[in-house]
Amino acid sequence: MYRTTCFAFLFFITCNAFAQKDSVDALFTFRITDYTVRLDDSTTIVQIALPDAWPMIIPEKQIGILKNRYEQGVEYDTNMIGWGRCYLVKDEWHYFAIHQQNRKPEQGDLLVTKCRMPKTFTGLLFNLARNDISLIRVDENQFYNSAEVFYMGPKSEQDFLDSMVADIRFTGKAMLLQNSGKDQSISGGLFHGKKLFAAMQRVKRDDVEKFLKYVNARPVKYAGNVWKISEIFATWMVSKTPEVIEEGDGQE
């Protein structure tokens, strides 16, 4: 029942489009802050931050859906936490009155809502940001500032993807030299029959593109979290590299 309600609201948000030639509507995911104020037994005020550098707005009274965030080692709850509307905008802070359905909202829960933004190149990295998925280097530094995704073109995105390839290759080489006993043979997928750390050193941009397409198609596990690209890419490699089957590729 909760999942059906969630899909109904998402459909409403998506269809209620802002019709201007130079603007588009897109669903974005935000982690709520630690600011939560209980109004009554069924309603809680939650807060999200829309970075000043992001060229977009959340209109007042816009509907938002609150859902669970995946945490490693914790069984994911597919039920919607609640829904509500944006009732106050103050600088970058946006406040939603959430009518909870099964529990009180908590810091880190994910609020999905529609934002109005200029038309832009909506590539792989834009969709990561739209799902609040942050990828970092093995040294924990960022590949790019989140606001950059609104100004990227295909060429600049490819440059960032190449930097991710370099980070994965570097990590594979470093892990092999450490000889930590964590190397393993891969069974199944694109890297079948190869050793993990050696295969990481031969990763190509096309491999990273396939992985990010999969992440964006299955964002539940990744949304609202910060991940080292080398670690989750390696997990994808040993998990038989599940891919998104795109129309026209002749596969089922």
C-alpha positions, 0 to 999 in steps of 0.5 A, spaced: 500 500 500 505 504 501 509 503 495 503 504 491 502 511 494 509 513 493 508 511 486 502 515 485 505 521 488 511 521 484 507 520 478 504 527 480 510 530 481 513 528 474 507 530 470 506 537 473 511 540 469 513 547 468 512 549 461 517 554 459 522 553 453 528 554 457 526 550 464 525 543 465 523 539 471 527 534 474 526 529 481 532 530 486 533 527 492 536 530 498 538 528 505 534 531 511 538 535 516 538 534 523 532 539 524 526 535 525 520 539 529 514 534 531 507 538 530 503 532 532 502 525 532 502 524 525 506 531 522 513 533 523 517 538 520 524 536 516 529 541 513 533 540 507 539 544 504 539 546 496 546 549 495 546 556 493 551 554 487 545 550 484 541 553 479 534 551 481 528 552 485 523 548 489 517 552 489 513 553 495 507 547 496 511 543 492 510 535 494 515 531 497 516 524 499 520 521 504 523 515 504 529 510 507 536 511 506 540 504 504 545 503 510 550 497 509 548 491 514 541 494 515 535 491 511 532 496 507 525 498 508 521 499 501 516 503 505 515 510 504 516 514 511 511 519 509 509 525 504 508 533 505 509 539 502 514 545 502 511 550 506 517 555 507 523 557 503 529 561 507 535 562 503 538 555 502 533 552 507 527 548 505 522 546 510 517 540 508 511 538 513 511 531 513 505 526 514 509 520 516 506 513 515 510 508 519 515 512 523 518 519 525 523 522 520 530 522 522 536 525 520 539 522 513 532 520 511 531 521 503 526 527 501 524 526 493 521 532 490 521 536 484 526 542 482 525 547 477 532 548 473 535 551 466 535 546 461 542 542 461 546 536 459 543 531 463 549 525 463 551 520 467 554 525 473 548 529 473 544 523 474 548 521 480 547 528 483 540 528 482 540 521 486 544 525 491 550 520 490 557 522 491 563 519 488 570 520 491 577 518 490 581 513 494 584 519 498 577 521 499 578 527 495 572 529 490 572 528 483 568 535 482 564 540 485 557 538 485 555 544 482 559 543 476 554 537 473 549 543 471 554 546 467 558 540 464 558 538 456 559 531 454 567 532 453 568 535 460 564 529 463 568 524 459 574 527 462 571 526 469 570 519 467 577 518 465 579 521 472 575 515 475 578 510 471 585 512 473 583 512 480 580 505 479 587 503 476 591 506 481 587 503 487 588 496 483 595 497 483 596 499 490 592 493 492 596 488 489 602 491 491 600 491 498 599 483 498 593 483 503 590 477 501 584 480 499 585 479 491 580 474 488 578 471 482 572 473 478 567 468 476 562 471 471 560 478 468 565 482 464 571 480 467 570 473 468 576 469 469 581 474 471 584 476 478 580 482 481 586 487 482 589 485 475 583 487 472 582 493 475 588 496 472 585 494 465 579 498 466 576 502 461 572 508 460 566 504 457 566 499 463 565 505 468 560 508 463 556 501 464 557 501 471 554 508 472 548 507 468 547 501 472 548 505 479 543 510 476 538 505 474 538 502 481 540 508 485 536 505 492 543 502 494 547 508 493 542 514 494 544 519 499 551 516 501 558 518 499 562 512 496 569 511 493 569 509 486 574 504 486 571 500 492 564 500 489 566 499 482 570 493 485 564 490 488 560 491 481 566 487 478 565 481 483 558 481 483 558 479 475 557 486 473 550 487 472 548 492 466 542 496 464 539 493 458 538 498 453 533 498 447 536 496 441 542 492 444 538 485 442 538 482 449 533 481 453 
